């Protein structure tokens, strides 16, 4: 049986380099970093005092009363989700509510609400805990708020697979459409964990860059001087639609969401499989699901977070997955500019991958001054893609050994 074609008809984002998709894409192509020094008093004792916070605060976009009823992660998700919904040209009359779904992921969820209310309880007693704390802190809150706003009744989902969460949400969206359970799915990821506790915890794991004196140069995937990732925040969303549904309403199509591959390492709770076996299999599964050959892949937006082990393991996995075609794709890591958005990373990088196919241009990996010899065509500057039908992969890997690869095809 021929698989239902799934296409991308809407994009949304709020990121450390832009408040929407257009400004984010311009910044990525220009190689602008969104990493800055944290000037808040709470950051002073931290080992890592840099982060990539959003360029436009969500409270500047959302209604103030509504924003106060959501955790910051929910606010960011709603900003990105509504931009994608508007961009798609859909409205509540354009799709049956029972055929409209949401899959909005988060790796950590409403941690700012949780910790703020715990502090309030410790300092002032249990009566100072907000009655809205639970609906704000629950991990499914961002997805639920997006679903409430657009009237989705086909199912609202929240994949949680650490840094692979955003990609897993998009993979779920593809499945929901191909299984005939939805015609349209708004999917993506959100994260707002720039807070002293998670930053201290990541630093204790030796995962964060401590290049506090030069924030813009701290995130440097594949560079020999890399010393860890930079924590970022933000959200991104895509509207997926069956090709038939999109064609019936004359929708503009960005790209085809051609396939996904999901695997697990079963190696370690935090460290990637050094041989990259799970990541390799995820890419191969994505290509098979998309009916693509390795030679069809012109571009890869890599997970590449700027950690010493992870970047090399992923490069090995790419070479294993693509074989003799591994040197053909232009490979980049937009985390060099945005930092690592954890559960939102895959969604944001999917948006960048889709736009790279549309515009036939790949954003650079900045700070790549002394690259590792990894056997890949690393984009240390903005690069063009060939004309014609081409495909791209977007990789996301997360703590727990989660691996998700997405395959997109130009239209």
C-alpha positions in Angstrom: 0.0 0.0 0.0 1.4 3.4 -1.0 2.1 5.6 2.1 0.1 8.8 2.4 2.3 11.8 1.5 2.8 14.3 4.3 3.7 17.9 3.5 4.7 20.9 5.6 2.4 23.9 5.2 3.2 26.1 8.1 6.2 27.1 10.2 6.6 29.0 13.5 9.4 29.8 15.9 10.6 32.0 18.7 14.3 31.6 19.3 17.5 33.1 20.7 18.2 34.8 17.4 14.7 35.9 16.4 11.1 36.3 17.5 9.6 34.6 14.5 10.6 32.3 11.6 11.7 35.1 9.2 14.0 36.9 11.7 15.4 33.6 12.9 16.2 32.4 9.4 17.9 35.7 8.5 20.0 35.5 11.6 21.0 31.9 10.9 22.1 32.6 7.4 24.1 35.6 8.6 25.8 33.5 11.2 24.7 35.5 14.2 25.0 34.1 17.7 22.2 34.3 20.3 24.4 33.4 23.2 25.0 36.1 25.8 26.3 36.4 29.3 23.7 36.0 32.1 23.7 39.2 34.2 21.1 38.1 36.8 22.3 37.9 40.4 21.4 34.2 40.6 23.9 33.4 37.8 27.0 34.7 39.7 27.9 31.5 41.6 27.3 29.2 38.6 30.2 27.6 36.7 28.5 28.4 33.4 27.2 31.9 33.3 26.1 32.1 29.6 22.9 31.0 27.9 20.9 31.6 24.7 17.6 33.2 25.8 14.9 34.2 23.4 15.3 37.4 21.4 11.6 38.4 22.0 10.1 37.7 25.4 6.7 35.8 25.0 5.0 38.3 27.3 5.5 40.9 24.5 3.5 38.8 22.1 0.8 37.1 24.2 -2.1 38.6 26.1 -0.8 39.4 29.6 -3.6 37.7 31.5 -3.3 34.5 29.5 0.5 34.5 29.6 0.3 34.6 33.5 -1.6 31.3 33.4 1.2 29.4 31.6 4.7 28.4 32.4 7.3 30.1 30.2 7.6 26.8 28.2 3.9 27.0 27.5 4.1 30.7 26.5 6.9 29.9 24.0 5.0 27.0 22.6 1.9 29.1 22.0 3.9 31.8 20.2 5.5 29.3 17.9 2.4 27.2 17.4 0.1 30.1 16.6 2.7 31.5 14.1 2.8 28.1 12.3 -1.0 27.9 12.3 -1.4 31.3 10.9 1.4 30.7 8.3 -0.4 27.6 7.1 -3.5 29.6 6.1 -5.7 27.3 8.1 -8.5 28.4 10.4 -11.0 26.6 12.5 -13.3 26.2 9.6 -10.6 24.8 7.3 -10.2 21.4 9.0 -12.6 19.2 11.0 -11.7 19.5 14.7 -11.8 15.7 15.0 -9.2 15.5 12.2 -6.9 18.1 13.8 -4.2 17.0 16.3 -1.3 18.5 18.2 2.0 17.0 19.1 4.1 19.5 21.1 7.1 18.1 23.0 9.2 19.2 25.9 12.3 17.6 27.4 11.8 19.1 30.9 8.4 20.8 31.0 7.3 23.5 33.4 10.3 23.5 35.6 10.2 27.3 36.3 6.7 27.0 37.7 7.6 24.0 39.7 10.7 25.5 41.3 9.1 29.0 41.8 6.2 27.4 43.7 8.4 25.2 45.8 10.4 28.3 46.8 7.2 30.1 47.7 6.0 27.2 49.8 9.3 27.0 51.7 9.5 30.7 52.3 5.8 31.6 53.0 3.9 28.4 53.5 1.6 26.1 51.4 -1.1 28.7 51.1 1.2 30.7 48.8 1.3 27.9 46.2 -0.6 29.0 43.1 -3.8 27.2 42.4 -2.7 27.1 38.7 0.7 25.5 39.5 -0.3 22.0 38.3 -1.9 23.0 35.0 1.1 25.2 34.4 3.9 22.8 35.3 2.6 19.6 33.8 4.6 18.6 30.7 1.5 18.4 28.5 0.5 22.0 29.3 2.1 23.5 26.2 0.5 21.0 23.9 -2.8 21.5 25.6 -2.7 25.2 25.3 -1.9 25.1 21.6 -4.8 22.5 21.2 -7.2 24.7 23.1 -6.4 27.7 21.0 -6.9 26.0 17.6 -9.7 23.7 18.6 -7.9 20.4 18.1 -10.0 17.4 19.0 -8.2 14.7 17.2 -5.7 14.1 20.0 -3.1 16.2 21.8 0.2 14.6 22.5 3.4 15.3 24.4 6.4 13.2 23.5 9.1 13.4 26.2 12.5 12.0 25.0 15.0 14.5 26.3 16.8 16.3 23.4 15.1 14.1 20.8 11.6 15.2 21.9 11.0 17.9 19.2 11.9 15.5 16.4 9.8 12.7 18.0 6.8 15.0 18.0 7.2 15.6 14.2 7.7 11.9 13.7 4.4 11.3 15.6 2.7 13.9 13.4 3.8 12.0 10.3 2.5 8.8 11.7 -0.9 10.2 12.8 -1.5 11.4 9.2 -0.2 8.2 7.6 -2.3 6.1 9.9 -5.4 8.0 8.9 -6.0 9.5 12.4 -5.6 13.1 11.4 -5.5 15.3 8.3 -3.5 18.1 10.0 -1.1 18.0 12.9 0.6 21.0 14.6 3.8 19.6 16.0 7.1 20.8 17.5 8.8 21.4 20.8 9.4 23.9 23.5 11.8 24.5 26.4 12.4 27.1 29.0 15.0 25.8 31.4 17.4 28.7 31.8 17.3 28.6 35.6 20.0 28.1 38.2 19.0 24.5 39.1 19.2 22.9 35.7 22.2 25.0 34.8 24.0 23.9 37.9 23.0 20.3 37.2 24.2 20.3 33.6 27.5 21.9 34.8 28.0 19.2 37.4 27.7 16.7 34.6 30.5 18.6 32.8 28.1 19.1 29.9 28.0 22.9 29.6 30.6 25.2 28.1 32.4 27.4 30.6 33.6 29.9 28.0 32.1 32.7 30.1 34.4 35.4 28.8 33.4 34.9 25.2 29.7 33.8 25.0 29.3 34.1 21.2 32.2 31.7 20.7 31.1 29.2 23.3 29.0 26.9 21.1 31.4 25.4 18.6 30.4 22.0 17.2 33.2 19.8 15.8 35.8 22.4 16.7 38.7 21.0 18.7 38.3 23.7 21.3 34.7 22.8 22.2 34.0 22.2 25.9 30.3 21.6 26.1 26.9 22.9 24.9 25.3 26.2 25.7 21.8 26.0 27.2 19.1 27.7 25.1 15.4 28.3 25.3 12.6 28.7 22.7 10.1 26.9 20.7 9.4 25.9 17.1 6.4 24.3 15.3 5.5 22.9 11.9 2.1 22.2 10.5 2.0 18.8 8.8 -0.9 18.0 6.5 -1.8 15.2 4.2 -0.8 16.1 0.6 -4.4 15.5 -0.5 -5.9 17.8 2.2 -3.3 20.5 1.4 -4.0 20.3 -2.4 -7.7 20.4 -1.9 -7.4 23.8 -0.2 -4.7 25.1 -2.5 -2.1 25.4 0.4 1.4 26.5 -0.1 3.8 23.7 0.6 7.3 24.1 2.0 8.6 20.6 1.7 7.6 17.0 2.1 8.0 15.4 5.5 9.1 12.2 3.9 10.0 9.8 6.8 11.3 9.3 10.3 13.5 6.8 12.1 13.3 6.2 15.8 15.7 4.0 17.8 17.3 3.6 21.2 20.9 2.9 22.2 20.4 0.9 25.3 23.9 1.9 26.2 24.0 4.6 28.9 21.5 7.1 30.5 23.7 10.1 29.4 26.5 9.1 27.1 25.9 8.2 23.5 26.8 4.9 22.1 30.5 5.6 21.0 30.0 3.5 17.9 26.8 5.4 17.0 24.9 2.3 16.2 21.5 3.6 17.3 21.9 6.9 15.5 23.1 5.0 12.3 20.0 2.9 12.4 17.7 5.9 12.9 19.0 7.6 9.8 18.7 4.4 7.8 15.1 3.9 8.9 14.3 7.5 8.0 15.7 7.0 4.5 13.9 3.7 4.1 10.6 5.3 5.3 11.1 8.1 2.8 12.1 5.8 0.0 15.4 7.7 -0.3 18.9 6.5 -1.1 22.0 7.9 0.6 22.9 9.6 -2.6 19.7 11.6 -2.5 20.8 13.4 0.7 22.2 16.9 0.0 22.1 18.3 3.5 22.1 17.3 7.1 21.3 19.5 10.1 23.2 17.6 12.7 22.4 17.2 16.4 26.0 18.3 17.1 25.7 20.0 20.4 29.4 21.0 20.9 30.3 18.2 23.3 33.6 16.4 23.0 32.1 12.9 22.6 28.7 13.5 21.0 29.9 15.4 18.0 32.4 12.7 17.0 29.9 9.9 17.6 27.4 11.5 15.4 29.9 12.0 12.6 30.8 8.3 12.8 27.1 7.5 12.6 26.5 9.7 9.6 29.4 8.0 7.8 28.0 4.6 8.7 24.5 5.4 7.6 25.4 7.0 4.3 28.4 4.9 3.4 30.3 6.0 0.3 27.8 9.0 -0.1 28.7 10.4 3.4 30.9 13.2 1.9 28.2 14.5 -0.4 25.8 16.2 2.0 26.6 19.7 3.4 26.5 19.2 7.2 25.8 22.0 9.6 24.9 22.6 13.2 22.7 25.6 13.9 23.2 25.0 17.6 26.5 27.0 17.1 24.2 30.0 17.0 21.1 29.1 19.0 22.6 27.0 21.7 20.9 23.8 22.7 17.1 24.1 23.1 16.8 20.6 24.5 13.2 19.4 23.8 12.7 22.2 21.3 16.0 21.6 19.4 14.8 19.1 16.9 11.7 21.2 16.0 13.8 24.3 15.5 16.4 22.4 13.4 13.6 20.9 11.3 12.4 24.4 10.5 15.9 25.3 9.5 16.2 22.1 7.4 12.9 22.8 5.6 13.9 26.4 4.8 17.3 25.2 3.6 15.5 23.0 1.1 13.2 25.8 0.1 15.9 28.4 -0.4 18.7 26.0 -1.5 21.0 27.5 1.1 22.6 26.0 4.3 23.4 28.2 7.3 27.0 28.0 8.5 28.3 26.3 11.6 30.0 29.3 13.3 33.1 29.1 15.5 34.5 26.2 13.5 38.0 27.5 13.6 40.0 24.3 14.1 37.7 21.4 13.0 38.0 17.8 13.9 38.8 15.5 10.9 35.4 13.7 10.9 35.1 12.9 7.2 32.2 15.1 6.5 31.6 18.3 4.4 31.2 20.7 7.3 29.7 24.1 6.5 32.0 26.6 8.1 30.3 29.2 5.9 26.9 29.7 4.2 26.6 27.1 1.4 24.4 26.6 -1.6 22.4 23.4 -2.3 21.9 22.1 -5.9 18.8 22.6 -7.9 16.4 19.8 -8.6 14.9 17.2 -6.3 17.0 16.9 -3.2 16.5 15.5 0.4 17.8 16.4 3.8 18.1 14.8 7.2 17.7 16.3 10.6 19.1 14.4 13.6 18.2 14.6 17.3 19.6 12.5 20.0 18.8 12.6 23.7 19.7 11.4 27.2 18.4 7.9 27.7 19.7 6.9 24.3 16.9 8.3 22.2 17.6 8.8 18.5 15.3 10.4 16.0 16.1 11.2 12.4 13.7 13.0 10.1 13.9 13.0 6.3 12.6 15.9 4.3 12.3 16.2 0.5 12.2 19.3 -1.6 9.0 20.1 -3.6 
